[in-house]
Amino acid sequence: HAFRMQLKPGMLDAYRAAHDTIWPELVDLLHESGISDYSIFHDADSNALFAILTIAGEDRRADLPSHPVMKRWWAEMAPLMETQPDNKPCEWTLTQVFHLA
């Protein structure tokens, strides 16, 4: 699954610092939701974030928005990026056009 998010101007360092010290309970929650591999890339020209994640086993990501740990993380990230009213990051799905295995 690949998607794009949007950082607010000047927030890359704070965003990176938050992820450098990601909460262990959030890591556990993401793994429990089926995410086995998750990478986020930054495009300096647009200040966009591009994320790719792999789902292993059952996909339970639909449960994430209601989980207290996820809500707390989104509240922490809200000042740094474009969000919806519930603080969930705005996401734009990316369509794969090429893959080399």
Steps between C-alpha positions, in 0.01 A plus 500: 500500500647836401373847581600865523468737795586869524731666752448860603788735412800478730383184680734235356743502794220466757334226294828311469574540874157360592560194284855456632342451844178326391307361794541125557124467557438656157744259336318211670162634387615532138634145503177374658303673223687293239775744400830315464710755314445877485721765340441873458696715254515880472498703178677830573355675194135450601544429873292187439545173684474176306425186699513133410381229733461125476212309652587156636212282608167654587458868410354671806595857411132599502511471881787749538299828499306397811802384702614739780870462415434592136284798601777621732765464225284686250450782752881523532542508121214745427713815539753358253283390208172546319228313687130431502283643783566186712880555459535203264762596242360587158598213270494466125529144371773438243448259213783266412610536139815286511659230715827314453542187711 
